[in-house]
Amino acid sequence: MGWAGSKTGEEKIREVALILAGQCIAILLYNLSQSESANQTAINSNK
């Protein structure tokens, strides 16, 4: 019984860790896309 309880706890931790990792990736991709559009704006304004 105790083992099953700790296992579900580990599964919840793993699930939360995957969600956080996904959010971190999403933030990184968003920042990259924002900087890319900023670069394009700078290039266009310098033409």
N, CA and C of each residue as an Amber inpcrd file, in Angstrom:
protein
   141
   0.8370000  -1.2060000   0.0000000   0.0000000   0.0000000   0.0000000
   0.8730000   1.2580000   0.0000000   1.8680000   1.2780000   0.8700000
   2.7570000   2.4260000   0.9290000   3.5420000   2.6070000  -0.3620000
   3.9230000   1.4680000  -0.9910000   4.6720000   1.5260000  -2.2400000
   3.8240000   2.1410000  -3.3520000   2.5480000   1.7300000  -3.3930000
   1.6410000   2.2660000  -4.4070000   1.4780000   3.7780000  -4.2170000
   1.4010000   4.2070000  -2.9610000   1.2510000   5.6330000  -2.6880000
   2.4550000   6.4270000  -3.1510000   3.6570000   5.9030000  -2.8910000
   4.8640000   6.6160000  -3.3100000   5.0080000   6.5870000  -4.8240000
   4.5230000   5.5190000  -5.4410000   4.6180000   5.4270000  -6.8980000
   3.7330000   6.4860000  -7.5560000   2.5090000   6.6420000  -7.0610000
   1.6390000   7.6660000  -7.6420000   2.2210000   9.0550000  -7.3800000
   2.8790000   9.2280000  -6.2390000   3.5310000  10.5110000  -5.9650000
   4.6380000  10.7790000  -6.9630000   5.4260000   9.7430000  -7.2700000
   6.4980000   9.8940000  -8.2570000   5.9150000  10.1940000  -9.6330000
   4.8000000   9.5420000  -9.9590000   4.1680000   9.7840000 -11.2630000
   3.6690000  11.2240000 -11.3530000   3.1110000  11.7430000 -10.2450000
   2.6370000  13.1310000 -10.2490000   3.8110000  14.0920000 -10.4220000
   4.9200000  13.8040000  -9.7170000   6.1100000  14.6510000  -9.8400000
   6.6200000  14.6290000 -11.2750000   6.6420000  13.4250000 -11.8660000
   7.1170000  13.2890000 -13.2520000   6.2060000  14.0610000 -14.1980000
   4.8950000  13.9780000 -13.9550000   3.9370000  14.6960000 -14.8070000
   4.1370000  16.2040000 -14.7100000   4.3040000  16.6980000 -13.4830000
   4.5190000  18.1360000 -13.2820000   5.8310000  18.5700000 -13.9260000
   6.8660000  17.7270000 -13.7950000   8.1640000  18.0620000 -14.3850000
   8.0540000  18.1600000 -15.9040000   7.2800000  17.2560000 -16.5160000
   7.1050000  17.3020000 -17.9740000   6.3380000  18.5470000 -18.3870000
   5.3340000  18.9140000 -17.5960000   4.5570000  20.1290000 -17.9000000
   5.4640000  21.3540000 -17.8170000   6.2740000  21.4180000 -16.7520000
   7.1860000  22.5570000 -16.5970000   8.2050000  22.6040000 -17.7280000
   8.7100000  21.4380000 -18.1160000   9.6770000  21.3960000 -19.2150000
   9.0220000  21.8960000 -20.5010000   7.7900000  21.4860000 -20.7370000
   7.0660000  21.9420000 -21.9250000   6.8620000  23.4480000 -21.9060000
   6.5480000  23.9860000 -20.7220000   6.3590000  25.4310000 -20.6170000
   7.6660000  26.1730000 -20.8620000   8.7650000  25.6150000 -20.3590000
  10.0800000  26.2400000 -20.5870000  10.4100000  26.2680000 -22.0770000
  10.1390000  25.1540000 -22.7750000  10.3920000  25.0840000 -24.2160000
   9.5180000  26.0960000 -24.9460000   8.2490000  26.1940000 -24.5300000
   7.3370000  27.1460000 -25.1610000   7.8330000  28.5770000 -24.9880000
   8.3180000  28.8950000 -23.7900000   8.8320000  30.2470000 -23.5300000
  10.0720000  30.5190000 -24.3730000  10.9680000  29.5280000 -24.4630000
  12.1770000  29.7030000 -25.2710000  11.8210000  29.9180000 -26.7380000
  10.8950000  29.1120000 -27.2610000  10.4880000  29.2570000 -28.6610000
   9.8310000  30.6160000 -28.8850000   9.0200000  31.0560000 -27.9320000
   8.3700000  32.3640000 -28.0490000   9.4160000  33.4700000 -28.0900000
  10.4010000  33.3890000 -27.1770000  11.4530000  34.4080000 -27.1460000
  12.2450000  34.4140000 -28.4520000  12.5310000  33.2340000 -28.9890000
  13.2560000  33.1640000 -30.2590000  12.4340000  33.7880000 -31.3870000
  11.1400000  33.5010000 -31.4070000  10.2970000  34.0550000 -32.4700000
  10.1930000  35.5680000 -32.3290000  10.1560000  36.0560000 -31.0970000
  10.0820000  37.4990000 -30.8800000  11.3760000  38.1690000 -31.3330000
  12.5020000  37.5870000 -31.0140000  13.7710000  38.1990000 -31.4020000
  13.9480000  38.1410000 -32.9150000  13.4440000  37.0770000 -33.5430000
  13.5260000  36.9700000 -35.0020000  12.6910000  38.0720000 -35.6620000
  11.4900000  38.3100000 -35.1540000  10.6630000  39.3730000 -35.7240000
  11.2940000  40.7380000 -35.4540000  11.9590000  40.8650000 -34.3180000
  12.6570000  42.1180000 -34.0280000  13.7950000  42.3210000 -35.0120000
  14.5030000  41.2400000 -35.3290000  15.5840000  41.3230000 -36.3160000
  15.0400000  41.7070000 -37.6830000  13.9250000  41.1320000 -38.0800000
  13.3330000  41.4530000 -39.3820000  12.9030000  42.9170000 -39.4200000
  12.3370000  43.4000000 -38.3250000  11.9220000  44.8080000 -38.2630000
  13.1330000  45.7260000 -38.4180000  14.2240000  45.3630000 -37.7470000
  15.4480000  46.1650000 -37.8470000  15.9960000  46.1450000 -39.2660000
  15.9900000  44.9710000 -39.8930000  16.4870000  44.8560000 -41.2680000
  15.6350000  45.6950000 -42.2200000  14.3090000  45.5710000 -42.0620000
  13.3950000  46.3130000 -42.9490000  13.5200000  47.8220000 -42.7630000
  13.7070000  48.2500000 -41.5230000  13.7770000  49.7000000 -41.2700000
  15.1050000  50.2780000 -41.7540000  16.1150000  49.4350000 -41.9230000
  17.4210000  49.9100000 -42.3790000  17.5710000  49.8930000 -43.8970000
  16.5600000  49.3780000 -44.6080000  16.6430000  49.3100000 -46.0510000
  16.4710000  50.6850000 -46.6700000
